[in-house]
Amino acid sequence: MAQALSHGQRWLTAGAKNKQHPDCALQRREKNQVAATSSSTPSDKELMALTLGQMQGFSSWSSTSMSLLLAASRLCWHRRGDSLSASAKEPEVFVIVTGHVMQFETSPNGIRLRWALRGPRQILGFSSMLSIEESRREHVANDDVVAIHIAGHPFLELLDGDPVRWKDIGRMLVQQERDQIDTLLGQIVGGLSGRLASTIKQLAALHGTRPIGESAIHLQLTQKDLAGLLRVSRQSVNKELVALEAAGVIALKLNAIVILDEFALGKITRSFPSSEKPKYEQEIKNSIGDIALMENFLRMNPAFAPWSREAMNQLLASSKIGRHSPGFVFSTDLCAAGHSFLVISGEAMIAHTSQAGEQFNMMMVGPGIFVGVAQIFGGTSHAVLSLVAHSDVMAIHIPTSLIVELLDRKPALWKDMVLMSVRQSAVQVNMVSTQIAGSLRQRAAATIERLAALYGTRAKGESSIRLQVSQATLAAMLQANRQAAHRVLKAIAASGAISLEYKTIAIRDLDALKSYAVETECEA
């Protein structure tokens, strides 16, 4: 749980008494006609150093390196509703000192979604430095926020100066990704009661505070923001919260929720494990050709391209190629030995099963996609995920613990793993936002369009794009029943944008399909 920093509280209190504008310390000095290049005041530096020193990614930095980092940083105070990046002229990363930030994602069809609540000692904005086309992310102060703004380019130069820094930052970012996966799945999978309880539980674990002498956990979050995260009306959220309060599980305060009974809340949110565990028809054994194939595809992936011959040989010695037929569950978090996977050919579905037994096909992954490293890091609830072959799949199975061990042994390798993971995560967020934002017709059209761009095929001499996906699979991705999905697909097909075939959707008119994806809510 996050504890508010005493220095940060004093800093905020002093700012409030002086009625200062919620502004960057650097901007305040500019108003006093102090040069913009002047360093932060000692109190600012002390607060920044204290916060950064408590974070996994910065705790081992030398005093010299930390001084250089502080010289490239500024302390800012933002009121609720302020965008943290509004005044930035160059890419920046942010570290929250006190307060909370709402992460917004804009889906490809233009709908702005409350995506995640971020809090103290989390690093934000890393993807903004990589110019990722798919990333349309914004961080907005959810209450009064004190944040460290770190100039992006000097930050990357400092990371490059010592590979161990990439290792520490990499581990911290992967842990954050794991927590985000757990929280996101809690928000979007299953019925409202379960999603509400899961979201409260996980946000309390990440951002809640426990006052001295109290057993209850306090979570600063408005019912409006909670409704936005769950994509339902405030009235629906209030009805569920009142029921939990009547049961003695929580207490409702002004802009806050107090968790009184963690055990009872946990019973509501308990993950429903998949009944299907990986079952190999036969033991996987590599031929000489398989080993050469694995190395070839690993070298084509930017995360593994720079690995030394020694490190690659160690990886190959414990890795295997799996060939899986459609519907085969070849990985689940229930497995004792965790594996990561690099897809060579075909497509696989990352699936999650809710407490109520509802399956959500989170996303489809195809050739070149690497998944699994984040699963070795403990999350807030450890959501159970499975990899299911969607078509005939060939994938490299790699022990995750070995990957992390080899990365830690050669910390310089963490850089490419981090950069690949951040880029891939942005694409995956883009895909999931497509599946959950807007009316069912919007979501269906946008999801088909996106999947066709990634995995569709066009036969020689044909203008249409063929996407191998069944209506049942698409319905699970959209969290809709098959009948509702079928009605929407028939309506789109009637316009000539697509045609429906056995386990296949053919895109006949891509522009017409895009028009359905971006239609306004009133048109839907």
N, C-alpha and C positions, 0 to 999 in steps of 0.2 A: 504494500500500500504506500502511496505517496504521502509524505509528510511535508507540510509547508515549511519553507526555510525561515528561521527567525529573522535573519538579515533582510530577506525579501519582504517580510511583513513590515519591518521597521521602515524600509525604503518606501513601500507603498503608503504607509501611514504618514510619513513625512511629506510625500508628494501631495497627498490629499489635503493636508493642513495648509500647504503653501498654494493650493488651488492651481497647480501646474497643469498645463495641457498634457494629455496622455501621449507623449511625444518621445522621440529618441533623445537620449542624453546628448548626443552629438548635435542634434537640431537645436536643443535649448542653448548650447554654447554658441551656435551660429547666431542666435538671436541676440546674444550678449556681445556680438562682434568678435568672438574668439575664432581663430582660424579653424576651418573644417578639418584640417589635417592634424590638429592637436590630439593628444592621447586622452583616453578616458580618465576621469578623476579617480583618485585612489579608492574611494568608496565603491565606485563602479567596478574597478578592477578586482577589489576584494570579493565582491559578491559574485562576479563572473568566475573567478578562480575557485571559489568555494563550491559553486554549483558544478562546474566542469570536473573538478577533482573527485566528486562523488559518483561520477558516471563511469561505467565499465570501459567506454571507448577512450577516455582521457586520463584515467586514474594513474597510469604508468608513465605519463609524459614527463620528461625532465623539466626542471624549472626554466631552462633556456627555451625549450620548445613551447612551454606554456606561455612564456612572456611574448614570444612571437605570435602565438595564436591570439592572445589578448590584444596585441597591437592591431590585429586585423578584425577586431570585434567591437561592437558597440552595444550598450544596454538600452533597451527601449521599453516604454510603458504604453500599453494600448488599452483603450476603453472597449467595452463590449461592442461588437459589430465592426471593429476596425480590421482591415485586411493587413496581415503582417508584412506582406510583400508590396504593399501599395507604393511606398516611397523608395523602393529599391531600384537603383539604376543598373546594377549588375546582379548576377545570380548570387543568392545567399542561402545559407542553411541557418536554421533556428534551433535554439535550445530553450525550452520553457523553464523559467525560474520559479514563478508562482502563477497560479491561475490555470485556466484550461482553454484550449483552442479547438474549434470545430473544423474538421477536415471536410471540405466539400469536393465532390467529383462531378464533372459535367459529362453526361453520357453522350455518345455520338449523335443521338437525336435531339441534343440541346437541352435536356432536362437536368437541372441542378439538384444534386442529392446530398443530404447530410450523410456522410460516410462513416466518420469515426470521431470520437472524442479523444483528444491528445492532451497529455498533462506534463507535470514537472519531470525534468531530466530525461526527456525524449528528444531525439534529434529529428528535425523535420526539414523537408525541402530538398533532400539529396537529389531527387529525380530532376529538379528544375535545372541543375547544373549540367545535365546530360543531353539537353535539347531533344527530349523524347516526344515525338509527334503525337503519340496516343495519349499523353498525360495532360489532362486539363484539370489541374488540382489547385485549390486555394485554401489557405489557412486563415480563419477568422476568429478573433478573440471572442470567447464565449462568456467571459466575465472580465474584470480588470486583470490584465496579464502583464507580467514583467518577462521579457524575453531577451536572450542574447542573439544578436544578429552577427553572423560570421561570414565575412566576404568569401565567396565560393572559390575563386581562383587561388588566393593565398592558402586557403584550407587544403586544397588538393596538393599544392606544392609541399606543404608541411607533411602530408601523408606520404608523399613520394620520397621524402627525405629519410624516412626510416620505415622499412617494411613491417615492423612490429606494430606500428600505428595502424596500418591497414588491417592487420589481424584483429586488433582490439575493436576498431570501428566496425569491421565486418561481422564479428560475433555479436556486437550490440545491435546492428541493423537486422541480422537474421533473427535474433530473439524478438525484436519489435515486429518483424513480419509474422512470426509464429503467433504472437499475441493478437495481431490484427486479423489473421485467418480465423482464430477461435472466436473473436468478438464479432466479426462479420457474419460468420455462419450462425451464431446465436441470434443475430438481428434478423436474418432473412429466411431461415428454414423453420418450418413447422407452424403450428397455430399461434395466435397472439399471446395466449397465457404463457406458453413455454418460451416464446421469444422475448417477452417482457422480462420474465424472471431471469432468463439467461443473460440478457443485456445488463440488467441491474447487477447481477452477481459478478460478471466479468469486469464491468466498469468500476465496481467497488474494489475489486482486487487490484486494479491498475491505478485508480485515482482516488479511492476512498481514504478517509482519515479516521483514526480512532483516538478521541481526546483522552488525556491522562485520567485514569480512574473510571473509564467507561468501557463496557464490553461491546457496545453498539458501534457500527461503522457508519460514518456520515459521508454521503455522496452529493456534491453540489451539482445539480442537474435539474433544469426546469421540465415540466411535463410537456411543454411545447417541443423542446429539443429531443426529448425521449420519443415523442410521437414522430418527429422527423426521421430519426434513426430507424424506426420500425416501419415507416411509410404507411401510417394509419392516422386517423383523426385524433385530435387531443381528447375529444369526448370518449373515444374508445379506450385510450390509455388511462384516463381518469377512472373509468368504470373498473378496470382491472386493478388499478392501484388501490382504490377504495376497498375492493374485496380482499386484497393482501393485507391491508391495514386492519380490517375487521377480523382477520384470522390471526393477528398478532405477529405477522412476519415482518412487517415494516411499519414505520411511522412517517407521515407526510408532514414536511415543514415547508416554509416559504422557500421556493427555488431549491429544495433539497429533499433527499430521501434518506431515511435512517434505517439501516438494516438491523433488526432486533433479533432475528432468528436465522443465522446463516445455514443451519442444518435443514430447516424447513424449506428455505429458498433453494438449497442444493437438490432436494428431492424433486422439486418441480423441474429443475434444469438438467437432471441427470441425462447424459448422452445415451442414446439407444444404439447399442453396438450392432454392426452388420452381422447377419447370421452366416454370411459367406466368408470363409477364411481362404487364403490362397491355397490351392491344391495343385501341385504339379503332377501332370500325368506320368512323368518320368523325371529322373534326376537329369538336370541340365549339365551336359558336358561339352566343353569347347573343343572344336577342331582347330588345327593350325590356321585354317582359313577364317574361322570365327575370331581368333585373336587378332589377325591382321585387319579384319573388318571393324572390330571394336576400336582399335587404335586409330584407324582412318577416320571414323566418325567422331571420336573424342577430340582428335586434333582439329577437326572442322569446327568444333564448338569453341567460342572465344574464351570460355572459362578454363579450358584444358589445353588450348593451343600452346601456351608457353611452358608447360610442364617439362621438366628434364627427363632424359631417358630413364634414369634411375627411378624417379617418382612414378613415371608412366608404367614401367615394368611392375612395380609393386601394386599399382592399381589394377592392371590387367590380370595379375596372378590371382586376384580374389574376385574378379568380375566374371559375369557369364552373360551370354546372349539367350534371351527367352523368346520363343515364338508362340504366340497366343492366338487362339481362334476367337471370333466375336462372342461377347458375353462372358468371357473368362475373367474371373477376378484374380489378378496376378499380384496384387499388393493391398494390404490393409494395415492400419495402425495397430490392429490387434496382434500383428505378428511380433514375436519376441525380438527377432533380429531385424532392425530397420534397414531398408534399402532405399537408395535413390535410383532414378531411372533416366536414361537418355533414349528418347524414341528415335529409332532408325527409320522405320517405315510404318505406314498405317496410322490410325488415330485411336487414342484411348480417352476414356471419360474419367475425370476426377469427380467422384460421387460422395455425398454425405447423407447419412440417415439420421433423421431427427428422433427425439424421444418418443414421438407418437408413431414412429415407423415410416414416416414420409421420406421418400428419397428425393434428394435434390441433385441433379446433374450439374455440378458447379461450373465446369467448363470442359471443352474438348481440347486435347493437346495432340500435336502432330509431330512430324519429323523435325529434329533439331531442338525440341523442347526438353529441358532438364528439370526434373522435379524431385523433391524429397528432402533436401538438406535441412530445411526449416523444421521438419518433423522431429529431429533429434533433440531440439531444444524444448524444454517443458513449457507449455502454454498455460493460460489462465484456467482452461477447462479441458484441454486436450481433446478437441473435437475429433471424432473418428472419421477418417477419410479412407476411401478405397480407390484403386485404379482398376478400371474395367476395360477390357479390349472392346472398342466400338466396331472396328473392322479387324482384318488379320493384322496383328501387330508384331513387329520385331523391335525389341528394346534391350538395352544393356542394363543389367542388374548390378549395382555397385553398393557394397556395404557403406552406409552413411558414416559410421564411426571411423572407417578407414580414410574416407575423403577428408573429414575434419582433422584427423591425426596428421595426414600428409600436408594439409594446408598450414597447420600450426607449426609443423617442422620446418617448412619453407614459407615464412609469413608473406613474402613478396607475391606468392600465388593468390593470396586473398584478394588483391586488387581486382584482377580480372573476374574472379568469382563474384565479388560484390557488384561490379559494374554490369555483368551479365544478369545477375539476379534482379537488380533494380530496374533494368530495361524490361526484362521479362515480366516482372510484377506489374509494371505500368500497363503493359498490353493485356494482362489478365484482368486487372481492375476495369479496363476499358470494356472487355468482353462481358464481365459480370454485370456492369452497370447497364449494358445494352439489354440484358435479360430481365432486369428488374425495374427499369424506368419507363413509365408511361402506361398507356392502355395495352391490353393484350394484343391488339392488332399492331400497334407501334412496335411492341417488343418482339412479336413474331417476325415482322418484316425486317427489323434492324438486326435481329439475331441471324436470320437466314442470310442477309446481305454480308454480315461480318464473317460467318462461317464459310460462305462461298468464296470470299476473298482469300481466306486462309487455306481452305482444304478442298475447294471446288475444282472440278476438272472440265476441260473443254476438248471434246473430240475433234480430230482434224476435219476441217470443212464445216464444222457446226458453229453457230453463233451463240447457242445457249450454254449455260454453265450448269453442270450436274453436281449436286451435293448429295452424298450418300448419308442420309439421316432419316430415321423413321419418325412418324408423327408422334408415337409414344415417347421416344427419346426427346424430341423437341418439346413436348408438353412438360416433361420432367424438368427440362432446363428452364422453362418459363414458369414453373410452379403453378401449372394450370391442369385441370383434368383433361383427359384426352378428347372428350366430346366438345368442350369449349374450344380447344386448340383446333380441332378438325373444322368447326364452323368458321373460324377466322381464316384458316388456310383455304377453305373453299371459296370464301368471299374474295380473297386476294387472287386466287386462281381464275375466278370468273372475270376479272379485269384483264386477264392476259399477261399479268406480270410473272406468274409462275405456272407450272403444271405439276400435278401430283402423280407420282408413279410409285411402284412398290418399293418401300424403304428408300425412296429417292425423291428429291425435289429438284426440278429443272427450272432454272431462272431464265425466262424468255425475254423479259424487258427490265433491265437493271434500273433504269431511270424511274420507271413506274414503281418498282419495289422500293426505291429510296424515298419516293413521295409518300408512301404509306409509313415509312419509318419516322419521318419528320412532321407528320400531320399534327395539327394542334389538338389539344384535349377536347375542344368543343366539336372538332370534326370527327373525333373518334367516337 
